[in-house]
């Protein structure tokens, strides 16, 4: 399975190009899943279908899916509430529900919810499709999502060490004073019996897999921009961020080209290539009929990766 992420500033045409590529690959006989994780969700509008988190068949080889980040955040919080209740049952008297009810408004929850949904798709659909094409949110949120697996793995490594120290200290106290129980729930002293550390190891395995998929040779990130100054500046930040995260950029698209934009398009492309000399840029013409009834997806687009 190969994955392609279309990234860039809001409004540059990521949805249209991701839909185009998905359509082209499916027409060639590949099994393709097109997924929108952009809150704007234009993918369904492009194909004329009402989409949801459950994938929907569009043609013989093409399926479509949208991730509702707000709903994903609610599900993420609920799943963690249930996990905390299971692991820390002896803390029920502290009325944890009060704190979890506002957790979904915390910074980073939307990014973790998106990452959890992304992980679910990458792991559950690996055998079902040849390609998964993602339409992503604007630059900032996308970079946060891409950064989370590596950041989380660093935290998990520290948390596992802390938990191991806790278990060692419990074991020492147990040998001195005997087994301690709080509210009738026995505290464990061995990793194989400790639900917390088992969960930490499980998360470590899951996020390691996601990171390996994102950084692997079967993943491609494509940067989409327009021939204008604001798009240039955001594309520069995006390319720098992707490089810092070790993610493979497999080409860029100068989208919405017109006859009048040649000069500024040259400037934008030359500026991007100054710091990224190997970047392959393909120009995509602007289509004035793109919203008319019967409109077909724009043009053939190519990636060295495919």
C-alpha positions as a Markdown table, in Angstrom:
| # | Residue | x | y | z |
|---|---|---|---|---|
| 1 | Unk | 0.0 | 0.0 | 0.0 |
| 2 | Unk | 1.2 | 3.5 | -0.9 |
| 3 | Unk | -0.1 | 6.8 | 0.7 |
| 4 | Unk | -0.1 | 10.3 | -0.7 |
| 5 | Unk | -0.8 | 13.4 | 1.4 |
| 6 | Unk | -1.7 | 16.7 | -0.3 |
| 7 | Unk | -0.7 | 19.6 | 1.9 |
| 8 | Unk | -0.6 | 23.4 | 1.6 |
| 9 | Unk | -2.2 | 26.7 | 2.5 |
| 10 | Unk | -6.0 | 26.8 | 2.8 |
| 11 | Unk | -7.7 | 27.4 | -0.5 |
| 12 | Unk | -4.8 | 26.5 | -2.8 |
| 13 | Unk | -6.6 | 23.4 | -4.3 |
| 14 | Unk | -5.5 | 20.5 | -2.2 |
| 15 | Unk | -9.0 | 18.9 | -2.4 |
| 16 | Unk | -9.3 | 19.1 | -6.1 |
| 17 | Unk | -5.8 | 17.7 | -6.7 |
| 18 | Unk | -6.2 | 14.8 | -4.2 |
| 19 | Unk | -9.6 | 14.0 | -5.8 |
| 20 | Unk | -7.9 | 14.1 | -9.3 |
| 21 | Unk | -5.1 | 11.8 | -8.3 |
| 22 | Unk | -7.5 | 9.3 | -6.6 |
| 23 | Unk | -9.7 | 9.3 | -9.7 |
| 24 | Unk | -6.8 | 8.8 | -12.1 |
| 25 | Unk | -5.4 | 5.9 | -10.1 |
| 26 | Unk | -8.8 | 4.2 | -9.8 |
| 27 | Unk | -9.3 | 4.6 | -13.6 |
| 28 | Unk | -6.0 | 2.7 | -14.1 |
| 29 | Unk | -7.4 | -0.2 | -12.1 |
| 30 | Unk | -5.8 | 0.5 | -8.7 |
| 31 | Unk | -7.8 | 0.0 | -5.5 |
| 32 | Unk | -8.0 | 3.6 | -4.1 |
| 33 | Unk | -9.3 | 5.2 | -0.9 |
| 34 | Unk | -9.6 | 9.0 | -0.9 |
| 35 | Unk | -9.8 | 10.4 | 2.6 |
| 36 | Unk | -10.5 | 14.0 | 3.7 |
| 37 | Unk | -9.1 | 15.1 | 7.1 |
| 38 | Unk | -9.6 | 18.8 | 6.2 |
| 39 | Unk | -12.4 | 20.3 | 8.3 |
| 40 | Unk | -13.7 | 22.1 | 5.2 |
| 41 | Unk | -14.5 | 18.7 | 3.6 |
| 42 | Unk | -14.6 | 19.5 | -0.1 |
| 43 | Unk | -14.0 | 16.0 | -1.2 |
| 44 | Unk | -17.7 | 15.0 | -1.1 |
| 45 | Unk | -18.7 | 18.2 | -3.0 |
| 46 | Unk | -16.2 | 17.4 | -5.7 |
| 47 | Unk | -17.6 | 13.9 | -6.2 |
| 48 | Unk | -21.2 | 14.9 | -5.5 |
| 49 | Unk | -21.5 | 12.5 | -2.6 |
| 50 | Unk | -22.5 | 13.0 | 1.0 |
| 51 | Unk | -19.6 | 11.4 | 2.9 |
| 52 | Unk | -19.0 | 10.3 | 6.5 |
| 53 | Unk | -16.4 | 8.4 | 8.6 |
| 54 | Unk | -17.6 | 5.2 | 7.0 |
| 55 | Unk | -16.0 | 4.7 | 3.6 |
| 56 | Unk | -18.4 | 4.9 | 0.7 |
| 57 | Unk | -18.0 | 3.2 | -2.7 |
| 58 | Unk | -17.9 | 5.6 | -5.6 |
| 59 | Unk | -16.8 | 3.4 | -8.5 |
| 60 | Unk | -15.5 | -0.1 | -9.0 |
| 61 | Unk | -12.0 | 0.8 | -7.6 |
| 62 | Unk | -12.6 | 4.0 | -5.7 |
| 63 | Unk | -13.9 | 4.6 | -2.2 |
| 64 | Unk | -14.4 | 7.9 | -0.4 |
| 65 | Unk | -14.2 | 8.9 | 3.3 |
| 66 | Unk | -14.3 | 12.0 | 5.5 |
| 67 | Unk | -13.0 | 12.3 | 9.0 |
| 68 | Unk | -15.2 | 14.6 | 11.2 |
| 69 | Unk | -12.5 | 16.1 | 13.6 |
| 70 | Unk | -15.1 | 17.3 | 16.1 |
| 71 | Unk | -16.7 | 13.8 | 16.3 |
| 72 | Unk | -13.3 | 12.2 | 16.3 |
| 73 | Unk | -12.3 | 14.4 | 19.3 |
| 74 | Unk | -15.4 | 13.4 | 21.2 |
| 75 | Unk | -14.6 | 9.7 | 20.6 |
| 76 | Unk | -11.0 | 10.2 | 21.5 |
| 77 | Unk | -12.0 | 11.7 | 24.9 |
| 78 | Unk | -14.6 | 9.0 | 25.6 |
| 79 | Unk | -12.1 | 6.3 | 24.8 |
| 80 | Unk | -9.6 | 7.8 | 27.2 |
| 81 | Unk | -12.2 | 8.3 | 29.9 |
| 82 | Unk | -13.0 | 4.6 | 29.7 |
| 83 | Unk | -9.4 | 3.7 | 29.8 |
| 84 | Unk | -8.7 | 5.8 | 32.9 |
| 85 | Unk | -11.7 | 4.4 | 34.7 |
| 86 | Unk | -10.4 | 0.9 | 33.9 |
| 87 | Unk | -6.9 | 1.5 | 35.0 |
| 88 | Unk | -7.6 | 3.9 | 38.0 |
| 89 | Unk | -10.8 | 2.4 | 39.3 |
| 90 | Unk | -9.7 | 3.2 | 42.8 |
| 91 | Unk | -9.9 | 6.9 | 42.0 |
| 92 | Unk | -13.6 | 7.0 | 41.2 |
| 93 | Unk | -14.3 | 9.0 | 44.3 |
| 94 | Unk | -12.4 | 12.0 | 42.8 |
| 95 | Unk | -15.2 | 12.6 | 40.3 |
| 96 | Unk | -13.0 | 12.3 | 37.2 |
| 97 | Unk | -16.0 | 13.0 | 34.8 |
| 98 | Unk | -15.9 | 16.6 | 35.8 |
| 99 | Unk | -12.4 | 17.0 | 34.4 |
| 100 | Unk | -13.0 | 14.8 | 31.3 |
| 101 | Unk | -16.1 | 16.8 | 30.3 |
| 102 | Unk | -13.8 | 19.8 | 29.4 |
| 103 | Unk | -10.9 | 17.7 | 28.1 |
| 104 | Unk | -12.2 | 18.0 | 24.5 |
| 105 | Unk | -11.5 | 21.7 | 24.6 |
| 106 | Unk | -7.9 | 21.3 | 25.6 |
| 107 | Unk | -5.1 | 22.3 | 23.2 |
| 108 | Unk | -3.9 | 19.4 | 21.1 |
| 109 | Unk | -7.0 | 17.2 | 21.4 |
| 110 | Unk | -8.1 | 17.9 | 17.8 |
| 111 | Unk | -4.6 | 16.9 | 16.5 |
| 112 | Unk | -4.5 | 13.7 | 18.6 |
| 113 | Unk | -8.0 | 12.8 | 17.5 |
| 114 | Unk | -7.0 | 13.3 | 13.8 |
| 115 | Unk | -3.9 | 11.2 | 14.4 |
| 116 | Unk | -5.9 | 8.4 | 16.0 |
| 117 | Unk | -8.3 | 8.4 | 13.1 |
| 118 | Unk | -5.4 | 8.5 | 10.7 |
| 119 | Unk | -3.7 | 5.6 | 12.5 |
| 120 | Unk | -7.0 | 3.6 | 12.3 |
| 121 | Unk | -7.2 | 4.0 | 8.6 |
| 122 | Unk | -3.5 | 3.3 | 7.9 |
| 123 | Unk | -3.6 | 0.1 | 9.9 |
| 124 | Unk | -7.1 | -1.3 | 9.1 |
| 125 | Unk | -7.0 | -0.5 | 5.3 |
| 126 | Unk | -3.4 | -1.6 | 4.5 |
| 127 | Unk | -4.5 | -4.8 | 2.9 |
| 128 | Unk | -7.6 | -3.4 | 1.2 |
| 129 | Unk | -6.2 | -0.7 | -1.0 |
| 130 | Unk | -3.2 | -0.1 | -3.3 |
| 131 | Unk | -3.3 | 3.7 | -2.6 |
| 132 | Unk | -4.8 | 5.9 | 0.1 |
| 133 | Unk | -4.9 | 9.6 | -0.9 |
| 134 | Unk | -5.3 | 12.2 | 1.9 |
| 135 | Unk | -6.7 | 15.7 | 1.6 |
| 136 | Unk | -5.2 | 17.5 | 4.7 |
| 137 | Unk | -6.1 | 20.6 | 6.7 |
| 138 | Unk | -4.1 | 23.8 | 6.2 |
| 139 | Unk | -0.4 | 23.9 | 7.0 |
| 140 | Unk | -0.3 | 24.5 | 10.7 |
| 141 | Unk | -2.7 | 21.7 | 11.7 |
| 142 | Unk | -1.2 | 19.3 | 9.3 |
| 143 | Unk | 2.3 | 19.8 | 10.6 |
| 144 | Unk | 1.1 | 19.3 | 14.2 |
| 145 | Unk | -0.5 | 16.0 | 13.2 |
| 146 | Unk | 2.6 | 14.9 | 11.4 |
| 147 | Unk | 4.8 | 15.9 | 14.4 |
| 148 | Unk | 2.7 | 14.0 | 17.0 |
| 149 | Unk | 3.9 | 10.4 | 16.5 |
| 150 | Unk | 7.6 | 11.4 | 17.1 |
| 151 | Unk | 6.7 | 13.7 | 20.0 |
| 152 | Unk | 4.4 | 11.1 | 21.6 |
| 153 | Unk | 7.1 | 8.4 | 21.3 |
| 154 | Unk | 9.5 | 10.6 | 23.1 |
| 155 | Unk | 7.0 | 11.2 | 25.9 |
| 156 | Unk | 6.1 | 7.5 | 26.0 |
| 157 | Unk | 9.7 | 6.5 | 26.5 |
| 158 | Unk | 10.0 | 8.8 | 29.5 |
| 159 | Unk | 6.6 | 7.7 | 30.9 |
| 160 | Unk | 7.6 | 4.0 | 30.6 |
| 161 | Unk | 10.8 | 4.7 | 32.6 |
| 162 | Unk | 8.9 | 6.6 | 35.3 |
| 163 | Unk | 6.3 | 3.8 | 35.5 |
| 164 | Unk | 9.1 | 1.2 | 35.8 |
| 165 | Unk | 10.6 | 3.2 | 38.7 |
| 166 | Unk | 7.2 | 3.4 | 40.4 |
| 167 | Unk | 6.8 | -0.4 | 40.1 |
| 168 | Unk | 10.3 | -0.9 | 41.6 |
| 169 | Unk | 9.5 | 1.3 | 44.6 |
| 170 | Unk | 6.2 | -0.5 | 45.1 |
| 171 | Unk | 8.1 | -3.8 | 45.1 |
| 172 | Unk | 10.5 | -2.4 | 47.7 |
| 173 | Unk | 7.7 | -1.2 | 49.9 |
| 174 | Unk | 5.9 | -4.5 | 49.5 |
| 175 | Unk | 8.9 | -6.4 | 50.7 |
| 176 | Unk | 9.2 | -4.2 | 53.8 |
| 177 | Unk | 5.5 | -3.7 | 54.8 |
| 178 | Unk | 3.5 | -6.3 | 52.9 |
| 179 | Unk | 1.0 | -6.0 | 50.1 |
| 180 | Unk | -1.0 | -2.7 | 50.1 |
| 181 | Unk | -4.5 | -2.4 | 48.8 |
| 182 | Unk | -6.4 | 0.9 | 48.2 |
| 183 | Unk | -10.2 | 0.7 | 48.2 |
| 184 | Unk | -10.0 | -3.1 | 47.7 |
| 185 | Unk | -7.9 | -2.8 | 44.5 |
| 186 | Unk | -4.5 | -4.5 | 44.8 |
| 187 | Unk | -1.5 | -2.5 | 43.5 |
| 188 | Unk | 0.7 | -4.5 | 41.2 |
| 189 | Unk | 4.5 | -4.7 | 41.3 |
| 190 | Unk | 5.4 | -6.4 | 38.1 |
| 191 | Unk | 5.2 | -5.1 | 34.5 |
| 192 | Unk | 3.3 | -8.1 | 33.2 |
| 193 | Unk | 0.5 | -7.4 | 35.7 |
| 194 | Unk | 0.4 | -3.6 | 35.4 |
| 195 | Unk | -2.3 | -2.2 | 33.1 |
| 196 | Unk | -0.7 | 1.2 | 32.9 |
| 197 | Unk | 2.7 | 0.1 | 31.6 |
| 198 | Unk | 1.0 | -2.4 | 29.3 |
| 199 | Unk | -1.0 | 0.4 | 27.8 |
| 200 | Unk | 2.1 | 2.5 | 27.4 |
| 201 | Unk | 3.8 | -0.3 | 25.5 |
| 202 | Unk | 0.8 | -0.7 | 23.3 |
| 203 | Unk | 0.8 | 3.0 | 22.5 |
| 204 | Unk | 4.5 | 2.9 | 21.8 |
| 205 | Unk | 4.0 | 0.1 | 19.3 |
| 206 | Unk | 1.1 | 1.9 | 17.6 |
| 207 | Unk | 2.8 | 5.2 | 17.2 |
| 208 | Unk | 6.0 | 3.6 | 16.1 |
| 209 | Unk | 4.1 | 2.0 | 13.2 |
| 210 | Unk | 2.5 | 5.3 | 12.2 |
| 211 | Unk | 5.8 | 7.1 | 12.2 |
| 212 | Unk | 7.4 | 4.3 | 10.2 |
| 213 | Unk | 4.6 | 4.5 | 7.6 |
| 214 | Unk | 4.8 | 8.3 | 7.4 |
| 215 | Unk | 8.6 | 8.3 | 7.0 |
| 216 | Unk | 8.8 | 5.2 | 4.8 |
| 217 | Unk | 9.4 | 4.9 | 1.1 |
| 218 | Unk | 5.8 | 4.1 | 0.4 |
| 219 | Unk | 4.6 | 7.5 | 1.6 |
| 220 | Unk | 4.6 | 10.7 | -0.4 |
| 221 | Unk | 3.8 | 14.3 | 0.7 |
| 222 | Unk | 2.8 | 16.7 | -2.1 |
| 223 | Unk | 2.9 | 20.4 | -1.5 |
| 224 | Unk | 0.2 | 22.5 | -3.3 |
| 225 | Unk | 0.6 | 26.3 | -3.8 |
| 226 | Unk | -0.7 | 29.1 | -6.0 |
| 227 | Unk | 1.4 | 31.7 | -7.9 |
| 228 | Unk | 1.2 | 34.4 | -5.2 |
| 229 | Unk | 3.4 | 35.7 | -2.4 |
| 230 | Unk | 1.3 | 34.5 | 0.6 |
| 231 | Unk | 1.2 | 31.0 | -0.8 |
| 232 | Unk | 5.0 | 31.1 | -1.4 |
| 233 | Unk | 5.7 | 32.1 | 2.3 |
| 234 | Unk | 3.5 | 29.3 | 3.7 |
| 235 | Unk | 4.9 | 26.8 | 1.3 |
| 236 | Unk | 8.4 | 27.7 | 2.5 |
| 237 | Unk | 7.4 | 27.1 | 6.1 |
| 238 | Unk | 5.7 | 23.8 | 5.1 |
| 239 | Unk | 8.7 | 22.5 | 3.3 |
| 240 | Unk | 11.0 | 23.4 | 6.2 |
| 241 | Unk | 8.6 | 21.7 | 8.6 |
| 242 | Unk | 8.4 | 18.5 | 6.5 |
| 243 | Unk | 12.1 | 18.4 | 6.2 |
| 244 | Unk | 12.6 | 18.8 | 10.0 |
| 245 | Unk | 10.1 | 15.9 | 10.5 |
| 246 | Unk | 11.9 | 13.6 | 8.1 |
| 247 | Unk | 8.8 | 13.3 | 5.8 |
| 248 | Unk | 9.4 | 12.5 | 2.1 |
| 249 | Unk | 8.2 | 15.3 | -0.2 |
| 250 | Unk | 7.5 | 13.8 | -3.7 |
| 251 | Unk | 6.8 | 16.9 | -5.7 |
| 252 | Unk | 4.8 | 20.1 | -5.7 |
| 253 | Unk | 2.0 | 21.6 | -7.7 |
| 254 | Unk | 1.8 | 25.2 | -8.8 |
| 255 | Unk | -2.0 | 25.3 | -9.0 |
| 256 | Unk | -4.5 | 27.7 | -10.6 |
| 257 | Unk | -2.1 | 28.9 | -13.2 |
| 258 | Unk | -3.4 | 31.5 | -15.7 |
| 259 | Unk | -1.9 | 33.3 | -18.7 |
| 260 | Unk | -1.3 | 36.4 | -16.6 |
| 261 | Unk | 0.5 | 34.6 | -13.7 |
| 262 | Unk | 3.6 | 33.4 | -15.6 |
| 263 | Unk | 6.0 | 36.0 | -14.1 |
| 264 | Unk | 5.0 | 35.6 | -10.5 |
| 265 | Unk | 4.9 | 31.8 | -11.0 |
| 266 | Unk | 8.5 | 31.8 | -12.1 |
| 267 | Unk | 9.5 | 33.9 | -9.0 |
| 268 | Unk | 7.6 | 31.5 | -6.6 |
| 269 | Unk | 9.1 | 28.4 | -8.2 |
| 270 | Unk | 12.6 | 29.7 | -8.2 |
| 271 | Unk | 12.4 | 30.9 | -4.6 |
| 272 | Unk | 11.2 | 27.5 | -3.4 |
| 273 | Unk | 13.9 | 25.7 | -5.4 |
| 274 | Unk | 16.7 | 27.8 | -3.8 |
| 275 | Unk | 16.3 | 25.8 | -0.6 |
| 276 | Unk | 14.9 | 22.7 | -2.1 |
| 277 | Unk | 16.8 | 22.2 | -5.4 |
| 278 | Unk | 15.5 | 18.7 | -6.0 |
| 279 | Unk | 11.9 | 19.7 | -5.7 |
| 280 | Unk | 9.8 | 18.7 | -8.8 |
| 281 | Unk | 7.1 | 21.3 | -9.6 |
| 282 | Unk | 4.2 | 20.7 | -11.9 |
| 283 | Unk | 2.0 | 23.5 | -13.1 |
| 284 | Unk | -1.8 | 23.0 | -13.1 |
| 285 | Unk | -3.9 | 25.4 | -15.1 |
| 286 | Unk | -6.9 | 27.3 | -13.6 |
| 287 | Unk | -10.2 | 26.0 | -14.9 |
| 288 | Unk | -13.0 | 28.6 | -14.9 |
| 289 | Unk | -15.6 | 25.8 | -15.5 |
| 290 | Unk | -14.6 | 23.8 | -12.4 |
| 291 | Unk | -17.9 | 24.4 | -10.6 |
| 292 | Unk | -20.2 | 23.9 | -13.6 |
| 293 | Unk | -22.4 | 20.9 | -13.9 |
| 294 | Unk | -20.8 | 18.0 | -15.7 |
| 295 | Unk | -17.3 | 19.2 | -14.9 |
| 296 | Unk | -14.6 | 16.6 | -15.1 |
| 297 | Unk | -11.6 | 16.5 | -12.8 |
| 298 | Unk | -9.0 | 18.8 | -14.2 |
| 299 | Unk | -5.8 | 17.3 | -15.7 |
| 300 | Unk | -3.4 | 14.5 | -15.5 |
| 301 | Unk | -1.0 | 15.0 | -12.6 |
| 302 | Unk | 2.1 | 13.0 | -12.0 |
| 303 | Unk | 4.4 | 12.2 | -9.0 |
| 304 | Unk | 7.8 | 10.5 | -9.3 |
| 305 | Unk | 6.6 | 8.3 | -6.4 |
| 306 | Unk | 3.7 | 6.6 | -8.4 |
